[in-house]
Amino acid sequence: MEFRRLGRSGLNVSEISYGNWLTHGSQVEEDQAHACIKAALDAGITTFDTADVYANTAAESVLGRGLKGQRRESLEIFTKVFWPTGPKGPNDKGLSRKHIMESANASLERLGTDYVDLYQAHRFDRTVPLEETMLAFADLVRQGKVLYVGVSEWTAEQISRGAALARELKIPFVSNQPQYNMLWRVIEDQVIPASEREGLSQIVWSPIAQGVLTGKYKPGQDYPAGSRATDEKGGANMVARFLDENVLKRVAELEPLAKQADLSLAQLAVAWVLQNPNVASAIIGASRPEQVHENVKAAGQKLDVDLLKAIDDVLGDVVERDASLTKSP
């Protein structure tokens, strides 16, 4: 495993991190989830990402129990706040001071820790003054419950506004967590340049495009049983955009390029996002330990310029680059 600095901070994170969205507390039984966490630790992953909304808080609890007994100082534990997790009362969602403070305390209890290394605004809240949101984050930092602050799926303009307030409040605002992969590059035109200016790194989710970039979805064939495309709990909706027949044909054409690099297609996909110098870490998920062992082999891989160009030539116009698709609800 190799490590990268998160933004302009002194925090090192494993360049491949382990996330439990759509798996822990939902698709995967707890014993299996703990086996995946152990596999991640054995592979040298030290960075673990979750959120209070995943499996309606169950994912945080599963992760907390899975990491119990590990040396806390040797881990980087990230979580998020925004989406509703309670009975959906008027203050059970968003980035108000009330919801942030209450959610942070609840997340710490579920995770079994006194602090999180990174606390992230899971989306931008247009209904709450940004000053209120950032002051709440600053107070959590001052209380020692949060070490660093980040965001997820914020636009370039929102990142710049948040960074200005963070400087005023003197808190470490260090990261953005967007979707990013070979097929979904909407952050490249605006978000990444803004992040570079403001000292933020990307911690990217879905580097294998919800499994499409593993090559398991074949054009003209039924979806594999038990795959995310057949998951009615939410996974099917997320992967649907990548299941276009033309997209699947182009992905199949990447197979020879992966073999040329002596990588599986999934490893090539994860390695591809790590070629971007603004990416600090790529989040992988798993329902089986062997998936962790497979994907971590992308760590430390260097893809040459000719290979990167060949990937672009194969994918062509199926790549989504529209910057306006980065937006909050």
C-alpha positions in Angstrom: 0.0 0.0 0.0 1.1 3.5 -0.7 0.0 6.7 1.0 -0.8 10.2 -0.1 -1.4 13.5 1.7 -5.0 14.7 2.0 -5.1 18.2 0.5 -2.6 20.6 1.9 -2.8 18.9 5.3 -0.3 16.7 7.0 -2.7 13.7 7.1 -1.6 10.6 5.2 -4.3 8.3 3.8 -4.0 5.0 2.1 -4.4 5.6 -1.6 -7.0 2.8 -1.6 -9.6 3.2 1.1 -12.4 0.9 2.2 -16.0 2.1 2.1 -19.2 0.3 3.2 -22.0 2.1 1.2 -24.6 -0.4 0.0 -22.9 -3.4 1.7 -22.5 -3.3 5.5 -25.8 -3.5 7.3 -27.7 -4.1 4.0 -26.4 -6.5 1.3 -23.8 -8.3 3.5 -24.2 -10.2 6.7 -22.1 -8.8 9.6 -19.6 -11.8 9.8 -18.9 -11.3 6.1 -18.5 -7.6 6.5 -16.0 -8.1 9.3 -14.1 -10.5 7.1 -13.9 -7.8 4.4 -12.7 -5.2 7.0 -10.0 -7.7 8.1 -9.0 -8.3 4.5 -8.6 -4.5 4.0 -6.5 -4.2 7.2 -4.3 -7.1 6.1 -3.8 -5.5 2.7 -2.5 -2.3 4.4 -5.6 -0.2 4.1 -5.7 2.3 7.0 -8.5 4.6 5.7 -12.1 3.6 6.2 -15.1 5.7 4.9 -18.7 5.4 5.9 -21.7 7.7 6.5 -24.6 7.9 9.0 -27.2 7.4 6.2 -25.7 4.1 4.9 -28.1 1.4 5.8 -29.9 4.0 8.0 -26.9 4.1 10.5 -26.3 0.3 10.6 -23.2 0.7 8.4 -21.4 2.9 10.9 -22.2 0.4 13.7 -20.9 -2.6 11.7 -17.7 -0.7 10.8 -17.2 0.3 14.5 -17.5 -3.3 15.6 -15.3 -4.5 12.8 -12.5 -2.1 13.8 -12.8 -2.8 17.5 -9.5 -3.8 19.0 -7.4 -2.0 16.3 -5.0 0.7 17.4 -7.1 3.8 16.8 -4.1 6.0 16.0 -3.2 3.7 13.1 -6.6 4.3 11.4 -8.2 7.1 9.5 -12.0 6.9 10.0 -14.2 9.1 7.9 -18.0 9.7 8.0 -20.6 12.1 6.7 -23.7 14.1 7.6 -26.6 15.5 5.6 -29.2 12.9 4.7 -32.0 12.0 7.2 -31.3 9.1 9.6 -34.1 9.5 12.1 -37.9 9.6 11.8 -37.5 12.4 9.2 -38.6 15.2 11.5 -38.0 18.8 10.5 -34.4 18.8 11.8 -33.4 15.3 11.0 -31.6 16.2 7.8 -29.4 18.9 6.2 -26.5 20.9 7.5 -28.1 23.0 10.2 -26.0 23.4 13.4 -28.6 21.3 15.3 -28.5 18.3 12.8 -24.7 18.5 12.5 -24.0 18.4 16.2 -26.5 15.7 17.0 -25.4 13.6 14.0 -21.7 13.9 14.9 -22.3 12.7 18.4 -24.5 9.8 17.2 -21.8 8.8 14.6 -19.1 8.8 17.3 -21.1 6.5 19.5 -21.9 4.1 16.6 -18.3 4.0 15.5 -17.0 3.5 19.0 -14.5 6.3 18.9 -13.9 9.7 20.5 -13.2 11.4 17.2 -13.3 11.0 13.5 -10.4 11.9 11.3 -12.5 13.4 8.6 -16.1 14.7 8.9 -17.8 15.4 5.5 -20.8 17.4 4.4 -22.5 14.6 2.3 -24.1 17.2 0.0 -24.4 21.0 -0.1 -27.4 22.4 1.8 -29.0 25.3 -0.1 -31.5 25.9 2.7 -29.0 26.7 5.4 -26.5 29.6 5.5 -23.1 28.2 4.8 -21.7 30.3 7.7 -23.8 28.3 10.1 -22.7 25.0 8.6 -19.0 25.9 8.7 -19.2 27.3 12.2 -20.7 24.0 13.4 -17.8 22.1 11.8 -15.4 24.5 13.4 -16.8 23.9 16.8 -16.5 20.1 16.4 -12.9 20.7 15.4 -12.3 22.8 18.5 -14.0 20.2 20.7 -11.6 17.5 19.3 -14.4 15.4 17.9 -13.3 16.1 14.3 -9.7 16.5 13.1 -10.3 17.5 9.5 -13.3 18.7 7.5 -14.4 17.7 4.0 -17.4 17.7 1.6 -18.9 15.4 -0.9 -20.3 16.2 -4.4 -19.9 20.0 -4.0 -19.6 22.2 -7.1 -16.5 24.3 -7.7 -18.2 27.4 -6.6 -19.4 25.8 -3.4 -15.9 24.4 -2.6 -14.4 27.9 -3.0 -17.0 29.5 -0.7 -16.5 26.8 1.9 -12.7 27.2 1.7 -12.9 30.9 2.2 -14.9 30.4 5.4 -12.6 27.6 6.6 -9.7 30.0 6.3 -11.5 32.6 8.3 -12.4 30.1 10.9 -8.9 28.5 10.8 -10.0 24.9 10.3 -8.5 22.3 8.0 -10.8 22.0 5.0 -9.1 19.3 3.0 -11.2 17.1 0.8 -14.1 16.5 -1.6 -15.7 13.1 -2.2 -17.1 12.9 -5.8 -18.0 10.1 -8.1 -15.1 9.6 -10.5 -14.1 6.9 -12.9 -13.2 6.3 -16.5 -16.8 6.7 -17.6 -17.8 9.6 -15.2 -15.3 12.5 -15.4 -17.6 15.5 -14.6 -15.2 16.8 -11.9 -12.3 17.3 -14.3 -13.3 20.7 -15.8 -14.2 22.7 -12.8 -14.1 20.8 -9.5 -10.5 19.6 -9.7 -9.1 23.0 -10.6 -11.0 24.7 -7.8 -9.9 22.0 -5.4 -6.3 22.4 -6.4 -6.5 26.2 -5.8 -8.1 25.7 -2.4 -5.9 22.9 -1.2 -8.4 20.0 -1.3 -7.9 16.5 -2.6 -10.4 14.1 -4.0 -11.4 10.9 -2.2 -13.3 9.3 -5.1 -16.2 6.9 -4.9 -17.3 4.4 -7.6 -13.9 4.0 -9.3 -15.2 0.9 -11.0 -18.5 2.5 -12.0 -20.7 0.3 -9.7 -19.0 -2.8 -11.0 -19.4 -2.1 -14.7 -15.6 -1.6 -15.1 -15.0 -5.1 -13.8 -16.3 -6.4 -17.1 -18.9 -8.6 -15.5 -21.8 -7.0 -17.4 -21.6 -8.3 -20.9 -23.4 -6.6 -23.8 -26.5 -8.5 -24.9 -26.5 -10.8 -21.9 -28.5 -11.0 -18.7 -27.1 -9.4 -15.6 -25.2 -11.8 -13.3 -27.4 -13.1 -10.4 -26.7 -11.3 -7.2 -25.0 -8.3 -8.9 -25.7 -4.7 -8.1 -27.8 -4.4 -11.3 -30.2 -6.9 -9.8 -30.3 -5.3 -6.3 -33.7 -3.8 -5.7 -32.6 -2.1 -2.4 -31.0 0.8 -4.4 -28.0 -0.6 -6.1 -29.8 -1.2 -9.4 -30.8 2.5 -9.6 -27.2 3.6 -9.1 -25.7 1.4 -11.8 -28.4 1.8 -14.4 -26.8 4.8 -16.1 -23.7 2.7 -17.0 -25.6 -0.3 -18.4 -26.2 1.2 -21.9 -25.3 -1.4 -24.5 -22.8 0.9 -26.2 -21.1 1.6 -22.9 -20.8 -2.1 -22.2 -19.3 -2.8 -25.7 -16.7 -0.1 -25.1 -15.9 -1.5 -21.7 -15.4 -5.0 -23.2 -12.9 -3.4 -25.6 -10.8 -2.3 -22.6 -10.0 -6.0 -21.7 -7.0 -6.3 -24.0 -5.6 -3.0 -22.6 -5.9 -4.4 -19.1 -4.1 -7.6 -20.1 -1.4 -5.5 -21.7 -0.8 -3.8 -18.4 -0.9 -7.2 -16.6 -3.9 -6.0 -14.6 -7.5 -7.1 -14.3 -10.1 -4.7 -15.7 -11.1 -3.7 -12.2 -7.5 -3.1 -11.2 -7.0 -1.0 -14.3 -10.1 1.1 -13.4 -8.9 1.8 -9.9 -5.3 2.5 -11.0 -6.7 4.9 -13.7 -8.3 7.2 -11.1 -5.1 7.2 -9.0 -3.2 8.6 -12.0 -4.9 12.0 -11.3 -2.5 13.8 -8.9 -5.5 15.5 -7.2 -6.9 12.2 -6.1 -5.7 11.2 -2.7 -7.6 7.9 -2.4 -10.0 5.7 -4.3 -12.7 4.0 -2.2 -13.4 0.4 -2.9 -16.3 -1.6 -1.4 -16.6 -5.4 -1.2 -19.1 -8.1 -0.4 -16.3 -10.8 -0.3 -12.7 -10.6 1.1 -11.3 -11.8 -2.3 -12.7 -8.6 -3.9 -10.5 -6.5 -1.5 -7.4 -8.6 -2.3 -8.1 -8.2 -6.0 -8.7 -4.4 -6.0 -5.8 -3.4 -3.7 -3.4 -4.7 -6.4 -4.1 -1.4 -8.2 -2.0 0.5 -5.5 1.2 1.9 -6.7 0.5 1.1 -10.4 1.8 3.6 -12.9 0.0 3.7 -16.3 2.0 5.1 -19.1 0.8 7.9 -21.4 0.2 5.6 -24.4 -2.1 3.3 -22.3 -4.1 6.3 -21.0 -4.6 7.6 -24.5 -5.6 4.1 -25.7 -8.3 4.0 -22.9 -9.6 7.4 -24.0 -9.7 6.3 -27.7 -11.7 3.1 -26.8 -14.2 4.9 -24.6 -14.6 7.9 -26.9 -18.0 9.6 -26.6 -19.5 7.3 -23.9 -17.5 9.3 -21.3 -19.7 11.7 -19.3 -17.9 15.1 -18.8 -20.7 17.6 -18.2 -19.7 19.7 -15.2 -23.3 20.7 -14.5 -24.0 17.1 -13.3 -22.2 17.9 -10.1 -25.0 19.3 -8.1 -26.7 19.0 -4.7 -30.4 18.2 -4.2 
